[in-house]
Every structure is written in C-alpha cells, then in structure tokens.
Amino acid sequence: MARSIEPLVVGKVIGDVVDMFSPATEFTIHYGSKQISNGYEIKPSAAVDKPKAQILGPRNQANLYTLVMVDPDAPSPSEPSLREWLHWIVIDIPEGFEATKGQELVEYMGPQPPTGIHRYVLALFRQSGGSMAGAPAPEIRSNFSTRQFAAHYGLGPPVAALYFHSQKEPATKRR
C-alpha cells in the first residue's frame, strides 16, 4: 500500500491538502468510461457531470465514509489565494457502494480552471462516529480546508485519496 502514497507526495497532495496517511481503503473514480488514477489529465468538458465514485470492499452499511473533492490550485497554481476550492462533499456513503448511496452535502461542481494546470483531489474519510446526517454544508466554496473539515467532524486522516489534473480548454474557433 505504501506505493499508492508516492504519487500523492510527488503531486504535493500530501502537504497542500492532507497530511501523511496510511491507505486503509480503496476506491475508484470514473468519469464516463475512464477510470481516474493519480496524475491523470481530464478535460473539464469530460468532467461536467459528477463522477462515479465506488468504495471497494464488502457491502457493509455500518461502515460509512465521506468523500471530499477540492482544487488546491484556485485560482491559479502560481497564486492559489483561494486554496482550497470546494467542488463536492458526499457524506454517509456505505462501504462497498457508490457515492450515490450517500448524502450529497455540497453539490458537485466540475473542474473550471481559469488558468494553468490544476490538481483536483478526492479524499476519502471513514466516519468513526456514525452518520453525519444533519451536518451543515459549508457556506462558501473558496478557502475551504479539508484538514479543518475532517478535524471538525472527527474524521481523522483520510483512508484513501486520488488526484487528477485539468486545464482550461481552448475556445472553439468560430468562422
């Protein structure tokens, strides 16, 4: 499992978004038919709709998870003054199920990088305290902190994380 951490260290996800952690769960992210792996590049137009997020393992409705998606490079990688920009939060996802079985706390917002190549981080946390139903949604998306959110709700370190890159697509040329 240690090898799965290396791309997160190299991509500075560990450090910029989350602290060092030991992966304890696996999950997959698919945009359409494409499975995302660390460092994968996806066009914003291919990520307009929320991804299929699947927590792997035996189906166990007693084990609940929270999925957080952020952009630590907003508005630009060279000056991330809005770090982290919140794109999605899903709570109460049962183990072995898709995120659609959880409760969407913050509605999905696809990548919209204005300039530069942005990282989009999906961090998965195990909910040790049971359901988070009734948790208030963050009021704004800018300057969100995955660490503070996890600490506030007693989630501890992530149990898994993935990231992908996206950059602004060229405008279509009109004649």
N, C-alpha and C positions, 0 to 999 in steps of 0.2 A: 504493500500500500504506500510506502514512502515515496515510490517513484511518482505516484499521482500528485504529490505535493510540488514536485520540482517545477512544472510549468507555471504554477501559481506564484512561486518565488521569483522565477525569471521574469514573469509578466508583471511583477510588483503588485499582484492582487493581495498577497500576504505582505502587509506593511501599509498599503494605501487603503485597503477596505477591511480586512480581517487580520487577526493575529495568527501566529503559527498554530496549527491544529493537527490532530491525527484523524485522518479519514476513517469513519466508522460505518458509513452507509454509502451506497452507490445510487446515483440517479442519472437519468438520461434526459436530454433536451433535444427535441426535434422541431425544426421549422419546416413544415411540409414534410417531404421525404428525407431531408438532410439532417443527420444526427450531428449535433454540435460537439466538438472536442476543444480542449484548451488551445487558444490562439487561432481558431478557425475564423475566417472572414466571411461575413454575411452582409449582403446589401440591405439597406433599410427597406427597400421595396419588397424584399423577401421575408421581412420580419414585422410587417404591418399587423398581422394577426398574432395573438398570443401563441407561444409555442406549446407543444405537447410536452409536459414535464411529468416523468414517471419515476416514482420512488421504487427501486428494485427491492426484492425480498418477499418473504411470505406475507400474504394478506393478513394484517393484524390491525383491527380498528382501535385497539387500545394504545398503540404507538402512534402519536401524532407529530407532525412536522410543520415547520414554517419555511416558506421559500421567499427570499428577498432578492430583487433584481435592481441593480444600481449602475449608474455611469459615473465612475470616479474622475472622468476627464472633462466634465462640463465646466464652462462652455468650450474650452479648448485644452488640449493636452499640455500646452506650454504654460497656460494660466488657468488652472482648474479652480477658479474662485467660487464655483457653485458645487464643488465636490461635497458629497455625492448627490447626483440627481437620481431621485427615486423613480423607478419605472414600474414596479409591480410588487405587491405583497399578497401572498396566499397563506392563510393560517389553517390549522386543523386538518391537514392532509393525512389521511390514514396510510400507514406503511403498506407498500405493495400496490398502491393505487396511483392514479393520475391526479395532478393538481386540481382538475375539475371537480374532484370529490371533496376538496377543501372549500374554505370560505374566502372569497376574494376581498381582502381588506382594503387594498388600493388597486383600482382598475389598471389593467395593463396599458402601457404606453410604449409603442415600438421605438426603436432607435431613430433619432433625428439629429445626428451630429452636424453642427453648423460648419465646423472646420476641423481639419486634422483627422487622425485615426483614433477612434475612441475604443476603450475597453468596456464591455458590458459584462458585469459579474452577477452570477446567480449563486447565492449562498443558501445552503440548506441547514436548518437547525432542528434538533429534536426538542420537542416540548416536554420537559420533565414534569411540569405542573398540571398536565391535563389540558383540557380545552381552553382556548383563548377567546371563545365567543364573548362578544361584548367589548372587546378591546377597541379603543377609539383609533380611527385612522389618523395618520399624521396629517396636519393641516396643510402643509406645503410640500412640494417635491424637492425644492432646492435645499442644499446644505443638510441633507439627511445624513445620519450616521448609523451605519449597520451595527457597529460596535455598541453604540448607546442604546439602540433599539433592542438588541439582544440582551444587554445588561438590564435594561428596564423590565423586561419580561422574564428574566431569569433563564434565558435560553442557553447560556454558556457558549463555548466556542462552536463554530459550525461543525457538522459531521461530514459535509461534502461541499465542494464548490467547483464551478466551471466558469470560464470566461471566453468571450469571443470578441472579435474586432468588427467595427463597422465604420465606414466613412461616407461622407456626403456623395451622392451620385451626381454625375454631370447632368445638367439640364438637357432635355431633349431639344435638338435643334429644329427650329421651325423655319419653313421656307415660304 
